[in-house]
Amino acid sequence: MSGNTITHNVAEADERTGATRSASVTRHRAARELGLSRGDLDLAVQLGRVRTVPDDRGGGRRVPRDEIDRIRAADGFPDVLRAAVRAVGTTEGAALMDVTTARFTRLARLGLLVPVKFYLNRYRAVVWLYLAEELRRFGADERNTALLKGRTPEGLRDQLGDGLDLRPRNWRGRHLGFLLRQADDPWARAAAVASLLDATEISDVVTDPYERSYLRRLRPALATHGSPGSPAAQLAEEIATAADPDEVDWLRSDLAAAVDTARRHRPAPRPATHVAPLQPGPQPLARGTAEPVPREAEDAVPPEAEQPGRLSSLLGRLWRRDS
């Protein structure tokens, strides 16, 4: 292949990459153009309300220009989009449902209200956030009237008395759905499942060290909660890791199936084995290896290299002939 052809192909690749980037914008710019905060845009992406594409240069996901145009052209923009991603805490959520904060918390602990995200306040207390749109629908559903106004059924009260709190588990289930929605290939989907398990469980399911390393490389990053290793970061990691035995079993089964699917798609990367090509001409020998002597060289051994007895016999015959 000529140098001109190579240059031409590289130029074409650069042109395609440039076209892809010009047809999309960073998430920060997309948030500004859609009238959202960066956190609200991230939530809109997780909920599937805003489509993203991978960055060709590995700079994170981007928002296509035509996606921004589609959203801006929709009826009710931007109010409808803002309402869809509005997240509220316990106090505001209770007001939306016209219940006390104590009842709201009980409903959330029972798993009837599912958090969409969380953060840690300055006292390292977990603050759960819920979609306002979902809370309104729950409050408007006549089937929930007894839960909102009446006395909590005895069986549910017993579970609350035993310390039941399904908020972390429900958040993990919802978060996994977000991660799977954004995964681009089978290995990324397997990494999403693995992100909710601790290292011991992953090692037990995925025994190949190269596959585990690849899953770690693809592991989705958890939202920052304090500096790495801080008590806040450790608490966030604990919330993001499955704890209930049945939840762990379910995730282990899903991970095994996801990795099996990924293997069939393509193997995990492994270190390349480099074998030096043979060069023309004599090859150097490894230390301690005797060099073989060709047959012709054996026939051409000089007399002085023969055994001393044979050399003495030859000299004796020559001396007798000359005398």
N, C-alpha and C positions, 0 to 999 in steps of 0.2 A: 504494500500500500504506500502511495507516495506521501510526502510531507504535506502537499497541498490538500490531499483528501482528508488527512488527519485534522488539519487546521479547520477545514470546512465542517467536519463532523462536530468538533468541539464548539465551533461558533453556533451551529444549529442547536446543540444542547443548551448553551448559555442563553440563546434566544428563547427557547421553550421555557426555561426556568424563569427568565425575566418576564415572559408573558403570564406565567402562572402567578407570580408575585404581584404583578400589576393588576391582575384580576381579583385580588383579595387584599384585605387590610389586616393589621394587627388587631388583637382583641381590645387593646386600649383605645384605638381609634374607632373601632366599631361601637364600643360603649358610648363614646361621645356622639357619634352620628345617630345612635338609636335613643339617646336621651336617658341612658341608664348609668348607674354606678358600675364600677368594675365587678363588684361582688354580685350585683343583680344580673349582669351579663353572664357571669360564670354560672349562675343558677339557671338562667334561661337556656344556656347551652346544655346543662345537665338534664333539664326537663325536655329537651328536644325541640324547644321553641326557636332556637337559632342554630343553623347548620354551620359546621366548621370543616375545614380541610387541613391535612398535614402541610407543614411548611417544607418546601423542597430543600431548604438549606438547614433543616433541623432546628429552627428557631421557635418551635412550639406551634400550636394550631392557629390557623388564621380564619377569618370570616370572608367568604366570597362576596365580591361586590354585588353580584346579582341577588344574593340573599338579603343584603341590606336594602336593596331597592324593593324587593318583594315585601319585606316587613313594613317599610315606610309607606308603601302604597295600600296597605290593608286598611279596612274601615276601622275608625276609632284609634288610629295611631296618634300619639304614643300611649294614651291612657290605658287601652286594653292590654298592651304588653306589660306596662308597669304593674297593673293589677294582677296579672298572671304570675308574676315573680315576687310579689310582695310577701315577705316573711315577717311574722310577728312572734313575740315572746308570750309568756304565760298570762301576764296582766292584760295585754291588748287582746290576746286570743280569747280570754274569758269574757271580756267586754263584747267582742263580736258575737259570741254565742249566748250572751246574757246569762252567764252562770258565775258562780264564785270562783276565785282562783283555786280554792281547795278542791272543788269538784272538777275543774279543768285538769288539775294535776292528777287526780284519781283516774280520770278517763285516759290520760296520756300514759300513765303507768300500766293501765290494763291493756294497752296496745290499740285502743280505739282511735286515738289521734297519733299520727305518725310524724315524727320530726323530719324536717327537710335538711337541716344543718344544725351545727352547734358551735359555741365558742366558750372560752373560759374567761370569766371576769377577773378583775385584779385580785380577788380573794381566792382564785383558782376554783371557783364554783362553776359547775357546768350550766350554761344557759342554752336551753333548747329552743329552736325556732321552727315555726310551722307555717305552711302556706295559708294565707288568709282566705284564699278562694276555697280551699278544702274545708276550712272551719265553717265558713258560711253554708256550704252544702250540707255538712253534717248537722248543723243547727236547724236547717230548714227541712230536713227529712223527718216526717212524722213518725217513722219507726224508732227514732231515737228520743222521743219525748219522755219516756219513762226514765231514761238514763240522765236526761237533762233536768228534770223536775222532781222525779220521785226519789224514793230511798234506794240506795245501791243494793242490788240483790245480795243475799247473804253469802252465796258462794263466791261472788266477786270480792265482798268485804273480807272474807277469810284469806283469799289470795293476797290482798293488799296487806293484811295483818302479818302474813308470812314474809313480807318484804318484796313481793313481785314488783318488778320494774322493767317493762319491755321497751322502754325508750331507746336504750343503746342498741339492742338487738334489731329493733325495727329500723333505726337509722342505718345500721350496717346493711340490712337487706335492701333498703332503698338506694344507698350509696353504691352497692354492687351493681344495681341496675343502671345507674348513671355511668359507671366505669365500662360496663359491657357495651353500652350504647356507643361509646366513643372508641372502642377497641377496633383496630384496623385489620388484624389478622388473628389466626388461631392462637399463636403464642402470646399475643397481647391479651387475649381473653383469658388464657390460662393464668397470666400474671395478675390480672384483675382479681380472679378468685383467690390466688395465693396471697394477695395483699391483706386478706382478712384472717389469715392463719399465722400462728407463731412459727418460728424457724424449726422447732422440733417436729411439729406436725408436717411441715413441708418436706423435711428430710425423710420422714417416714414414708411419705407417699411418693416422692420423686427421689429415687435413689441415685440417679446419675448426677455427679457433681457439675458437669458442664450444663446440663439442663437447669439445675438449680441456679447456677450462676447467671444463665440467660434470663430466667424468671426474675431474679433480683435486678438485673439491668433494666428490664421492662416494667418493673413495679411502679404503679402510679404513685406520685408524690401526695402525701397527706397535707392538707392545708396547714400552714405554719401556726403553731401554738407555743410561743416562747422559743428561746434558744435551744438548740439540740442538747439533749441530756438534762434539761431543766425539769423541775417537778411538773410544770405545766405540759411540757412536751411528752413526758412519760405518761401523764394522765390521759392525754389525747390518744397516745398509742394504745393504751389499755382499752379505751372506748372503741377504737377501730379494730380490735382483735377479738375474734369469736371466743366466747367463754363457756356457754352452755354446752353440755356434752352432745345433745342432739343436734345443735347448730354446727358444732365442730365436725360431727360425723357426716352431716349433709354437705358441708363444704369440702371435706376430704374426698367424698365420692365425686363431687363436681370437679374437683381439681384433677383427680385421676382420669376422668373422662375427657376433660379439656386438654390435658397433656397428651393423651393417646391420639386425639384428633390432630393436635399440633404436630406430633411426630409424623403422622401420615402426610401432612401438608408439606413439611420440610424438616430435616433434622436440626437440632440446636447447633449453633456454631461451635467448632472445636479448634484447638491450636493446629495450625498447618504443619505438616511434616515436610521439611525441605531436604531433598536428596540432591547432592551436587552432581551435575552431569559429568560423564567421563570426558576428559580432554584427550586430543590426539597426542601420540608420543608416549614415552616412558612415564609411568605413574609412580609416585613416591610410595614406598612401603611403610606400613606401620612399624613403629619401633619394636624390635625384637623378632621381626619376621625375616627368615632367611630368604635371600633372593635366589630364585631358581636359575640354574646354569643351563643354557641351551646346549643341545647335543654337539653342535659344531664347535662350541667353546671347549667341550670336554676333549674332543679329538685334537684340539690345538694347544693342549697344555704343554708348555716348554719343558725341556729335559730337566732344567734345574728345579722344577717344581715336583719331579717324581720322587719316589721313595729313595733314601740314601743307598740302600743295598743295590738297587737296579742301576743307579748312577756309577757305583764302584765297579760293577760287572762290565758295564759298557766301556769305561776307561781302560780296564784290563785288556779287553779284546783289541782296542785300538793300539795299545802299547806293544802287544805281541805281533800285530801285523806290521807295524813300522820297523820292528827289530828284525 
